[in-house]
Amino acid sequence: MNVSTLPGIEDLTLNIHQEIRVRASLEATFAALLEQLGPANEKTDGTPMPMKLEPWPGGRWFRDLGGNNGHFWATVQSIKRPALLELSGPLFMSQPVANHVIYRLSQEGNETVIKFCHTAFGPIQPEHREGVNKGWSHIHAKMRERAERA
């Protein structure tokens, strides 16, 4: 008889909150966000990893490897230009994990403030738990650079 112990809830959850301040308009920041999550996406070492993001409700966010190969990351749950982008799906995790990512953008003076939250529930692999903050921080830094150049 095999006996297994279920992990505690803290071992099954992931919560990341970041606030990103961008010296650009709301519209330019939102456009840069879509570009960075899509065709301009790259790994933390700078290796291109272009994605496709269909920016409408029900649109897909996925990595297209060509020849009908790829990796589905999420569905656009909600989009309200230029103030909200909400995604739900497995993201980069190939196990039964539910992920929810939300970007809320608002204007404060001459800056756009992004409140970012990534919540996940399920058997999250240690390498995902370790690398996810670094990955999001890289994406957000590149997005900020793109928006501020525009």
C-alpha positions as CSV (number, residue, x, y, z in Angstrom):
1,M,0.0,0.0,0.0
2,N,1.4,3.4,-1.0
3,V,0.8,6.3,1.3
4,S,1.3,9.8,0.1
5,T,1.1,13.1,1.9
6,L,-0.6,16.0,0.2
7,P,1.4,19.2,0.1
8,G,0.3,22.2,2.0
9,I,-1.6,25.0,0.2
10,E,1.5,27.2,0.3
11,D,3.3,24.6,-1.8
12,L,0.6,24.7,-4.4
13,T,0.3,28.5,-4.8
14,L,2.4,31.2,-6.4
15,N,1.7,34.9,-6.0
16,I,3.8,37.6,-7.7
17,H,3.0,41.3,-7.4
18,Q,5.0,44.0,-9.2
19,E,4.5,47.7,-9.7
20,I,6.1,49.1,-12.9
21,R,6.5,52.8,-13.5
22,V,6.9,53.9,-17.1
23,R,7.7,57.4,-18.3
24,A,5.3,57.2,-21.2
25,S,1.7,57.6,-22.0
26,L,-0.9,55.0,-21.2
27,E,-1.4,54.3,-24.9
28,A,2.3,53.9,-25.6
29,T,2.8,51.7,-22.6
30,F,0.0,49.4,-23.5
31,A,1.2,49.1,-27.1
32,A,4.7,48.3,-25.8
33,L,3.3,45.7,-23.4
34,L,1.5,43.9,-26.3
35,E,4.7,44.1,-28.4
36,Q,6.9,42.7,-25.7
37,L,4.6,39.9,-24.8
38,G,4.2,39.1,-28.5
39,P,6.8,39.3,-31.3
40,A,9.5,41.1,-29.3
41,N,9.5,38.5,-26.4
42,E,12.9,37.1,-25.5
43,K,14.5,34.9,-22.8
44,T,16.4,36.5,-19.9
45,D,19.7,35.9,-21.8
46,G,18.4,37.9,-24.7
47,T,17.6,35.0,-27.0
48,P,14.6,35.8,-29.1
49,M,11.5,33.9,-28.1
50,P,8.8,35.5,-30.3
51,M,5.2,34.8,-29.2
52,K,1.8,35.5,-30.8
53,L,-0.7,37.4,-28.8
54,E,-4.2,37.9,-30.2
55,P,-5.3,41.1,-28.4
56,W,-9.0,40.4,-28.2
57,P,-11.3,38.5,-25.7
58,G,-10.7,34.8,-26.3
59,G,-7.5,35.5,-28.2
60,R,-4.6,33.1,-27.8
61,W,-1.1,33.8,-26.4
62,F,1.2,31.1,-27.8
63,R,4.6,30.3,-29.1
64,D,4.5,29.4,-32.7
65,L,7.3,27.1,-33.7
66,G,6.1,26.7,-37.3
67,G,4.7,23.6,-39.0
68,N,1.7,23.7,-36.7
69,N,4.0,23.1,-33.7
70,G,4.2,25.3,-30.6
71,H,3.1,25.8,-27.0
72,F,-0.2,27.3,-25.9
73,W,0.4,29.7,-23.0
74,A,-2.9,31.5,-22.3
75,T,-6.2,32.9,-23.4
76,V,-7.0,36.6,-23.3
77,Q,-9.7,36.6,-20.6
78,S,-10.2,40.4,-20.7
79,I,-8.8,43.3,-22.5
80,K,-9.8,47.0,-22.1
81,R,-7.4,49.2,-24.1
82,P,-5.3,50.8,-22.7
83,A,-6.0,50.0,-19.1
84,L,-6.4,46.2,-18.7
85,L,-5.0,42.9,-20.0
86,E,-5.9,39.7,-18.3
87,L,-4.6,36.2,-19.3
88,S,-5.5,32.7,-18.1
89,G,-3.8,29.5,-19.0
90,P,-0.9,27.1,-18.3
91,L,1.7,29.6,-19.4
92,F,5.2,27.9,-19.5
93,M,4.1,25.1,-17.1
94,S,3.5,21.7,-18.6
95,Q,1.6,20.3,-15.6
96,P,-1.9,20.8,-14.3
97,V,-1.5,24.4,-13.1
98,A,-4.0,27.2,-13.4
99,N,-2.3,30.6,-14.0
100,H,-3.9,34.1,-14.0
101,V,-2.0,37.1,-15.1
102,I,-3.3,40.7,-14.9
103,Y,-2.0,44.0,-15.9
104,R,-3.8,47.1,-14.7
105,L,-2.5,50.3,-16.2
106,S,-3.3,53.9,-14.9
107,Q,-1.9,57.3,-15.6
108,E,-0.2,59.2,-12.7
109,G,1.1,62.6,-13.9
110,N,3.6,61.9,-16.7
111,E,4.0,58.2,-15.8
112,T,2.0,55.1,-16.5
113,V,1.7,52.8,-13.5
114,I,1.3,49.1,-14.1
115,K,0.0,46.9,-11.3
116,F,1.0,43.4,-12.3
117,C,-0.2,40.2,-10.6
118,H,0.6,36.6,-11.5
119,T,-1.3,34.0,-9.4
120,A,-0.9,30.2,-10.0
121,F,-2.4,27.2,-8.3
122,G,-1.3,23.6,-8.8
123,P,1.8,21.4,-8.6
124,I,4.3,24.2,-9.5
125,Q,7.8,22.9,-10.3
126,P,10.7,24.3,-8.3
127,E,12.5,25.7,-11.4
128,H,9.3,27.6,-12.3
129,R,9.0,29.0,-8.8
130,E,12.7,30.1,-8.9
131,G,12.7,31.6,-12.3
132,V,9.4,33.3,-12.6
133,N,10.2,36.6,-10.9
134,K,13.4,37.0,-13.0
135,G,11.4,36.3,-16.1
136,W,8.7,38.8,-15.5
137,S,11.1,41.4,-14.3
138,H,13.0,41.0,-17.6
139,I,9.9,41.3,-19.7
140,H,8.8,44.4,-17.8
141,A,12.2,46.1,-18.1
142,K,12.2,45.5,-21.9
143,M,8.6,46.8,-22.1
144,R,9.5,49.9,-20.1
145,E,12.5,50.6,-22.4
146,R,10.3,50.1,-25.5
147,A,7.6,52.4,-24.2
148,E,10.0,55.1,-23.1
149,R,11.7,55.1,-26.5
150,A,8.4,55.5,-28.4
